[in-house]
Amino acid sequence: MTDKTTYSDNFKQSSEFLRLAIALLAKHKIPDDPHNYQMGYEYVSGKNQILTDDLSQVLKQSNFPSEKQLNNLYSRYFVQDEAFFEIMREEIRCIITNVLKEFGHSGNQLSTYSLTLNQFVNILDSQTTPADMFKETQKVIEDTHSMEKSQQHMETQMVSVIAEIDSLRKKLEQVKEESKTDTLTGIANRRAFDTSLEHSILISRENNKPFSLLLVDIDHFKSFNDNHGHLIGDKVLRYIATSLKRNIKGNDCVARFGGEEFVIILPGTSINGAMTVAEQVREAISSGNLTDRETDTSYGKVTVSIGATQFRVSDLSNELIGRADKALYLAKERGRNRVEKL
């Protein structure tokens, strides 16, 4: 289950992304309908790395992607959300419809009861026989009991409605939390990171306080997967995620960036402080020995390379990430299992 992207770009950013998205669609002769534009916007803004990778692959295969390829991409990343929320909307519609029916039924009964009481008042004000008085009194009593039962039924229905609405609220909260979490590693996912990064940029600009970014990549992960299989590879990813969480604190944010890459936001931290944290993370991971507890099989050491950078006031989010990525590339180029900064 995915969550819809939160767009917090300012006017300048969104205008630039609009221009780039339209240029992308035109270059590859992609129809500029809302669905394709949404994918294009996320592609050029770098807001969804997994979508970006998949769309890049499609464009490599064919410079002019087919409608089927585009529909498959859109369905994979967006339709699931819309289908789920349409189900939720339909449930809410049913609840409201039932409540309105109950109100209508109760309103009709109330009107009838009011008429009965008015008639009884008229009889009290007129000359009538004891038999007629008894008959009308009995009718008022019966209608009162009927009205009481109706109100009790209405109260029961309202309790049920409140329970249903509360259940929907809990479902939405669960979906909201799940949409922020990477299902494999249990840490924040790329969408949650994007939101946290935009928030960090906003806070840094408002308060003139630094923050830094670490981009972490597992060394030789593809070879590890090829040698030991994807199930063991998944355990490595969980191991790295757990190690990263243990070595951050406070408001620091760790997230899975995509594939074997992870990212850490360090609020209120200069590049020197970020380098210290990065070295602690690198040493903690490289000093461990990965062992399968179930089979007591040792897979040896796992190492990571880390790129570090500090936010600059003029940075857009993709520029900041790009600089961290270049620093990571330097760490890889200079031998891996090391930290570099830019």
N, C-alpha and C positions, 0 to 999 in steps of 0.2 A: 504494500500500500504506500503510495506516495502522497506527498502533500503538495499543494499548489505553491509555486515560488512566490515569495514575498518581494515585490518590487519596491525598493526604497531609493532608487536612483534620483538624483536631483535633475533639474531641467536640462542642464548642460550635458550630463551623462546620458540621459534618456534620448536626447536629440541626436547625439553622436551614435548611439546604438541603433536608433531608428534609421539613420542614414546608412550605416554599415549593413543592417539587416536587409534593407531594400536593395542595396548594391549586390549582396550575396544572392538574393532571389533572382535578380536580373541576370547576373553572371551565369548562373546554372539553369536559367530558363524555368525556374520554379514558379508556379502560379502564386500570386500574392494574396491568397485567401487567409482568413484569420488564423487557421491552424498552422499553415506554413510560416506565417509571420511570427507566431509565438515561438516556433522552433528556431527560426532564424534569429530572433532577438536573444534567446538564451544561448545560442551558439556564439554569436559575436561578443556577447557580454561576459562569456565564460562562467555563467551562473550554474551550469549543470555539466560537469566535466564528463560524466558517463554518456550523456546525450551528445556532447560535442565530439567525443571519440567515435561514437557510432555513426553520426552524420558524416564525419570526416572520412570514415571508411567507405560509406556509401558513395561519397563524391569522388573518392579515389577509383572506385570500381567503374563508375559512370559519371562523366562530367555533367550529364543532364539526367538526373534521377527520375525514375518512373513514378507515376501516381501511386502504384502499389507499394513501392519502397517507402515513399513519404507517409502513406497511410499507416504502414506497419510501425514506423518510428513514432508517429503521433499516438497510435493506440498503445504502444508499449510504455510511453512516458506520461500520457495525459488522460486517456479515456478511462482508465481504471478509477482515477479520482472522480471523474464526472459520473460514472456509473454508480459508485458508492454513494455519493452525495445526492444523486437523484433518488436512490432508494430511501435515504434519510428524509428527503423532502416529501416523498410520497407517504411515509409513515406519519409525518407531522400533519400533512393534509388530512389524512384519515382521522387523526385525533381531533383536529379542529372541527371537521365535519360532524363527528359524533357529538362533540360538545354543543355545537350550534343546534343540532337536532334536539338534544336534551333541554336546552334553553327554550326552544320553540314549544316543545311539549309542555314544559313547566309553565310557560307563559300562557298557553291556552287554558290549562287547568286553573291558573290563577284568575284569569278573566271570568271563567265559569263560576268559580268560588265567590268572586266579588259580586257577580250578578245574584247569586243565592243569598248573600248577606244583605244586599240592597232590598231584595224582595221581602226578606224577613223583617227588616226595619219598617217597610211599608205596612206589613201586616200588624206589627206592634202599634203603629200609629192609627190603625183603623179598627172598627168594630168587627170582631170575628168570633166564631164559636170556639169553645174549648177543643172540639175535635179537629178543627182546622189548625188551631194553634199547635196542638200536639203533632199533627202531620208535618207542619212546617218546621217545628223544632227538631223533629226526628231527621228531616232532610238536611238541616244545618249540621247536625251532629255527624251524619254519614259523610257529608261533603268535607267536613273538617278532618275526619279520620282519613279520608281519601287524600286530602291535601297534605296531611302529615306524612303519609306513606310516600307520596310523590317527592316531598322534600327530602325524606330519608334516602330515597333512591337516588335523588340528585346529588346528595352529599356523598353517597357511596361511589357514584360515577366520577365525581370530582376527585375523590381520593385515588381512584384508579387512574384518572388522567394525569394527576400529579406524579404518580408512580411511573407511568409510561414516559412522561417528559423527563423525569429524573434519569430513567434508564437510557434515554436517547442522549442526554447530556453526558453521562458516563461513557457511552460509546464514542461520542465525539472527542472527549478528553483523551480516551485511550488511543484513538486514531491519530490525534494531534501529537501525542507523545511518541507513538510508533513511527510517525512520519519524520521525526527528528533523530531517530536512532538507526544506526547501521545494524541490520539483523544478524550479521555474522559475528561481529566483534563486540556489540553491545555499547559502543561509544557513539558519539554524535556522528551523523552522516554529512554528506556534502551540502545538503540544503540547510541543515542547522548551522554548519560552518559559515555558509554565505551570509546568513542572517547575523551571526555573531560578528563576522568581519565588518559588515556595514555599520553595525552598532559601535564597534571599537573605533572605526574611522570617525564616526560622528562625535563620540566622546572625546577623542584625541584632539579634534579640531576645536571643539567647544572649550575644553579645559587646558589646551596647550600642553598636554602630557604625552610622553612617548609610549609607543607599544611596538612590540616586535613579533615577527612571524618566523616559525621554523617549519621547513618542509623536509619530511623524513621519508627515506626510501630504503626498502630492504635490499641488501646487496645480493646479487645472483639469485633472485627469487625464482626466476623462470627455470633455471637449472635445478633448483631445489624441488620445484614442482615436477619437473620431468623425471628426476631421479627417485622421488619418494611418493609421488601421486598427489592429487589435489586435496584429498582428505587431510593428509599431513600438512600440506600447504595452508589449509584453513586453520589448523592448529597453530602454525607459525604466526599467522595474522592475528589470532586471538592473543597469543603470547606477547607480541609486540604491543598490541593495544593495552593489555594489562600493565606492561612495563612502563609505557608512556604515562598512564594514569597515575601510577605510583610515584612518578618523578615530577609531577606538577602539583600546584597547590592553589588555594584561594580561588580567584576568578579566572585562572588560566583555563583555556578551552582546548581539548584535544579532540580531533575528528578524523575519520577515515576520508581521505581526499579522493580516493579512487584506486582500484587495483591494489598494488602493494605500497601505495604512498599514503602517508599520514601527515597531518598538519597540526601545529600548536600555535595558538594565539596567546601572547604573554602581555597582558595589559600593564601599563605603568612600568614597562621594562625597556631599558636602552639596549643597544646592540651588544655592549659589553656584558650586561646581565644575561642577555639571550645566549651569548656564546658560552657562558658558565653553565646555564641550564642544558644547553645542547650537549656539552661535553659530559655532563652528569648522565644524561639520557644514553648517549653513545656508550659510555663505559659500563653502565648498568646492564645494557643489553648484551654487549660483547663479552662480559664476564660470566654470563650464565651459560648453562649447558642444557640444550633442549632434549628432554627425555619423555618418551611415551610411558606414562605411569601404568597403563594397562598391560603393556607387553615388556616393559623395562628396556625398551630399545632406545639407544642414544643416537641422536642425529647430529651431534656436535654443536658447534657454536653458530650463532646467527649474528650478523653484524648489520649496521645501518650506516648510510651516508646522510648528512644533514646540511641543508642550505639555510643560512640565517640572514635576515635583513630587518632594518628598522623602518617604520612608516615615516614617509615624508609628507608634509602638508599638501603638496600638489598631487600626491598619488591618487589614481583611481584604483579600485580593488584589483583589477586585472593587471595593472602595472606593478603593484606590490607583490602579487603572486608570481608574476613573471620574473621579477628580480630574485625572489627566493628560489625559483626554479633554476635560474642561471647559476646561483651559488651552489645549488645541489649538483648541477652538472660539473662544476669545478671539482667538487668533492669526489665525484665518481671518476673524473678524468685524472685526478691526482692520486689515485690508488684505493679509493673506497675506505670504509670504516673510519671516516674523518669528518670534520666540520669545516665549512668554508662560509665566509660572509661577503656580502656586497652592499 
